Amino acid sequence: MNALLQDYWKNRPAWSVALIWYLRAMAVLLIGGGLIHWARIVGIVPWRGVWFWDMPIEWQAATVFFAVLDLVAAIGLWLTVSWGTVMWLTRALTQVVMHTAFSDVFGRRPYEIGFYLTTIAIYLVLLYLSDREQRR
């Protein structure tokens, strides 16, 4: 078993490949999120039983913001360009701020905050490992 793991570790894909696939997985999630936001805006699905036009103005602004940003960030992440990562990090950190600093308006969502912080941490670890591997 130990020899099998060592053999796999020696023949594993490069960390840069893992980083690219991670960013593309995040892109797929963002495409789904962006489409859900647009479905709310055009009146296909409500959010927690509330239609877009009945939402408070703060929620409407956030829905439009994330509807656009999710799809733009998804394109950038899929193409693995630097602006895509910046857009994704901006989006994730905006969600964290919304549900911490403005929890009285947007509600406190600890699982969502944990998800975004975990995805950012995984990205930073993969980025570090990829950079370290390329320097060798």
Sequence and secondary structure as in RCSB ss.txt:
>XXXX:A:sequence
MNALLQDYWKNRPAWSVALIWYLRAMAVLLIGGGLIHWARIVGIVPWRGVWFWDMPIEWQAATVFFAVLDLVAAI
GLWLTVSWGTVMWLTRALTQVVMHTAFSDVFGRRPYEIGFYLTTIAIYLVLLYLSDREQRR
>XXXX:A:secstr
 HHHHHHHHHHS  HHHHHHHHHHHHHHHHHHHHHHHHHHHTTSS BTTB GGGS HHHHHHHHHHHHHHHHHHH
HHHTT HHHHHHHHHHHHHHHHHHHTTHHHH   HHHHHHHHHHHHHHHHHHHHHHHHHH 
